[in-house]
């Protein structure tokens, strides 16, 4: 994320108010803590991929007169570096906005209602501030196509976030007929569109042709889908049976499982996994899911997207940047 934004007076004022949330249970604190320490080391992944893609593609053979090779630093144009910062700002803004608490589901165990209300106001303000900075930086790139691409990515994020809004258990497990085709479409909107269109925009800033832009877009699209599949699989391939576990019924292994066994059998399995208090025994349900082919099908799909990402960048010249992109694509297929 841009240091210019982090060190601005306006954000310092926001941070002073956010400190008032210390000691509460509002999710904004966890989000802010993640900016400082991210144990999974993927916080800045989007900006990194944009920079690596820019360097791997290099200058275009059709470079316009206003793009001079000598303006490049370490093989990357200043506008591409700015785009990487903008991508991170947008991603961070949506992370902050996702921390807004649904007050209709608030209970006394969540802490005082006034803390949740204040935290929500700060989430909206902080996220909007970051998004406004991103839009200002976007306009300063002076490229209407790039503005159009990133603007559409923001729209995709909004739509994808809407689809990800949690439903009640009954809605989530019994009436939602989501299949893997729908899952991929919705996941791309919320997890892949920003990176894919940012990589395409980075190629546009260097005046690469549509073919190169398409390859960059495909790499980021398949990488994002592979990364989400890998994330969804973790509870099914690494956790032991003794570990406490909960998972979304819209995670990829569960969606695959429901698609394979059919809705009637899935409803029966849900009933069997319920305890006396009508709560879901997730450990038992996970064991049931692992007996079928949902998990292995998800692993196969993850490998497919990883391989497609690798294929997309083979036309770029051999370089350290391309090797780094290849290593990232391979990493999402390891469990």
Beta strands, then each sheet from edge to edge (+ up, - down):
end
